[in-house]
Amino acid sequence: MIGVVLSWVVVALHVVFGLAESVGWTQMARRFGYSAEATEHTRRLALNQGAYNGGAAALIAWALVTGEGHALVALLAFIVAMAIVGAVSVRWTIFVLQGIPALLALAALKM
């Protein structure tokens, strides 16, 4: 049960990330200290990231609703892997915000 709840937390986080990176990129970029030029230059990249996060949220929600346990585990493992890539290539906090919740959900599902 706790694994399902934690998986829904991962869904909610990825919905927020998706919206922030797509719709709210100007505000997010400002928070990261980007110049107006850098914000415009990275807008398409952020939209792509937002679409990835929204898609990940949708797929995890689908796996939860349909009871596709193997797919849920695979999707959560994918989130962990991408969080590691993000931590190494961009910012370590990506792993904290995306990887740890997915790891906790995975661990709880396997208990």
Backbone torsions as a table, in degrees:
resi	resn	phi	psi	omega
1	MET	NA	-43.9	-179.9
2	ILE	-64.8	-32.9	177.1
3	GLY	-63.4	-37.8	178.1
4	VAL	-67.6	-44.4	179.0
5	VAL	-61.1	-46.1	179.3
6	LEU	-64.6	-33.8	176.3
7	SER	-65.4	-39.1	176.2
8	TRP	-66.6	-32.0	174.2
9	VAL	-62.8	-42.9	177.1
10	VAL	-60.3	-42.1	176.5
11	VAL	-58.0	-51.2	-178.1
12	ALA	-60.1	-43.8	178.7
13	LEU	-60.2	-42.0	-178.0
14	HIS	-72.7	-28.0	172.2
15	VAL	-64.6	-45.8	179.5
16	VAL	-62.8	-46.1	178.6
17	PHE	-59.8	-43.5	-179.1
18	GLY	-61.2	-44.4	178.8
19	LEU	-67.7	-42.0	-179.0
20	ALA	-63.6	-39.7	-176.8
21	GLU	-79.4	-24.9	-179.8
22	SER	-98.4	-66.4	-176.6
23	VAL	-73.3	-37.3	-173.2
24	GLY	-104.8	26.7	-174.5
25	TRP	-60.9	-38.1	-178.0
26	THR	-59.6	-46.3	180.0
27	GLN	-67.7	-41.1	179.7
28	MET	-64.6	-44.4	179.7
29	ALA	-62.2	-38.9	177.5
30	ARG	-61.9	-41.7	178.6
31	ARG	-63.1	-33.2	178.2
32	PHE	-81.0	-3.9	178.7
33	GLY	84.4	19.5	179.1
34	TYR	-73.9	145.5	172.6
35	SER	-72.9	167.4	177.5
36	ALA	-61.2	-37.8	179.2
37	GLU	-66.3	-44.6	179.3
38	ALA	-65.5	-36.1	178.2
39	THR	-61.5	-45.9	179.1
40	GLU	-67.2	-38.7	-179.0
41	HIS	-65.5	-30.9	-176.7
42	THR	-100.4	0.5	-176.3
43	ARG	-56.3	-44.2	-179.5
44	ARG	-66.9	-38.2	176.7
45	LEU	-62.9	-42.9	179.4
46	ALA	-64.2	-39.9	177.4
47	LEU	-60.8	-41.7	177.4
48	ASN	-62.5	-44.6	177.5
49	GLN	-61.6	-41.6	179.4
50	GLY	-63.3	-40.3	177.7
51	ALA	-64.9	-41.0	176.8
52	TYR	-59.2	-48.1	-178.0
53	ASN	-66.3	-40.1	176.0
54	GLY	-64.2	-41.6	177.3
55	GLY	-64.6	-40.6	177.2
56	ALA	-61.9	-42.8	178.1
57	ALA	-61.0	-45.0	-179.3
58	ALA	-63.1	-42.5	-179.0
59	LEU	-68.9	-39.8	177.2
60	ILE	-65.6	-41.6	177.0
61	ALA	-61.1	-43.1	177.8
62	TRP	-58.9	-46.1	-180.0
63	ALA	-62.0	-37.9	178.3
64	LEU	-67.9	-46.2	-176.5
65	VAL	-67.6	-37.5	-176.3
66	THR	-91.6	-4.5	179.5
67	GLY	74.4	23.3	179.2
68	GLU	-81.0	78.8	-174.3
69	GLY	-60.3	-42.1	179.8
70	HIS	-65.9	-39.4	177.8
71	ALA	-65.8	-39.6	178.7
72	LEU	-60.3	-47.0	179.0
73	VAL	-61.5	-43.9	179.6
74	ALA	-62.4	-43.2	-179.3
75	LEU	-66.4	-41.7	178.4
76	LEU	-65.7	-38.9	177.2
77	ALA	-64.2	-38.1	176.4
78	PHE	-61.8	-43.2	178.3
79	ILE	-59.8	-44.3	178.5
80	VAL	-60.6	-45.8	180.0
81	ALA	-60.7	-44.6	-179.7
82	MET	-68.8	-30.8	176.5
83	ALA	-67.4	-35.8	176.2
84	ILE	-65.3	-45.3	177.8
85	VAL	-59.6	-45.5	179.5
86	GLY	-62.6	-39.2	179.7
87	ALA	-66.2	-39.5	-179.0
88	VAL	-74.2	-38.8	-171.8
89	SER	-95.5	-22.4	-174.7
90	VAL	-125.9	-67.9	-173.8
91	ARG	-155.6	133.9	-176.7
92	TRP	-61.3	-26.2	-178.1
93	THR	-66.3	-18.9	176.6
94	ILE	-60.0	-41.6	178.7
95	PHE	-65.7	-39.0	179.9
96	VAL	-63.6	-46.4	-174.7
97	LEU	-79.0	-30.5	-176.6
98	GLN	-111.3	-42.6	-175.2
99	GLY	-73.6	-45.5	-177.3
100	ILE	-63.2	-47.2	177.3
101	PRO	-58.6	-40.4	179.0
102	ALA	-67.1	-39.4	176.7
103	LEU	-62.6	-42.9	178.7
104	LEU	-63.3	-41.4	177.9
105	ALA	-63.5	-44.5	178.5
106	LEU	-60.1	-46.8	-179.2
107	ALA	-61.4	-42.0	-179.7
108	ALA	-68.2	-35.9	178.7
109	LEU	-68.4	-31.2	-177.7
110	LYS	-85.3	-6.9	-179.4
111	MET	-79.9	NA	NA
